[in-house]
Amino acid sequence: MSLTNEYKEKIRAALAARRANFDGSDARFAATLGIGSAQYSRIKRGETVGVLADEKWISIARRLGVGLTDAPAWQTAETPVFKYITAQLEMCQQNGLSAMLCDLTDIGKTYTARQYVKTHRNAVYVDCSQVKTRQKLLRGIAREFGVGSTGRLADVYNDLVFYLKTLDRPLVILDEAGDLSYEAFLEIKALWNATEHCCGYYMMGADGLSEKIRRAIDNKKVGYAEIFGRFGKRYGKVVPTARKEAESFLQLTATMIIKANAGADTDVNRLLRRLMGEDNTPSLRRINIELSKRA
């Protein structure tokens, strides 16, 4: 696929918006993208031709959520999940606190976290399913902040801790945290200890995350009780526990998202029925697919 200059301009505009929420230097910002500072300087000046390979432009577009088509931009619906998680993230970031959310899959957790990072300074999103080990997790967090991530792990850790202490209210969002290895969980505890009150942390996962922590604590596995304590000793949850209430909640959520993104001629109830699974709840991930069929 050969990218047009128009599409590269879309990516450049998204870069400018992201740069506005990044407190570090241009060189650090370039490092978060995996490009050189000279390349970023050229893009910042408005150059798009011959600066990066198309594969790198696409990689940056994926990180920034820039679509490859001319479809209208996805509109955020302020669902109960969106409002709850956004409020939690703001609380953690403003006060250097930590919290944990363990809830159903496919309710908008990841989307909300990614949107938050787009609009808040010094907040980073980490997909823990991609950085499951201690080493990958630490290097991944460092890379998101533009800290050198390729040297000795001890140096990466020390540089990251030092840099987090210099930033104005940084926040680390750890999504899919249930995928992390035992050693990676211990690394979170170490980071928390080293940056207490200086950095906020928000851990998210499905119900398996709470079960993993509960079993580890019951089996007296070292570190898990301390991690649980540092994240507030509670599992946050948005979706009601009762089945009927949960079904109504998720159907309302899907309806709000459809109305925010569908055309005026869309039969919302009909589309909602097409999204329903055997458990009588809709798949939010399929909303975009179903709407694109109508485009």
Helices and strands as residue ranges (DSSP letters): H 5-19, H 26-33, H 37-44, H 54-64, H 80-95, E 98-102, H 109-119, E 123-127, G 128-130, H 134-144, H 153-166, E 171-175, G 177-179, H 182-194, E 200-205, H 207-218, H 224-230, H 243-261, H 268-275, H 285-294
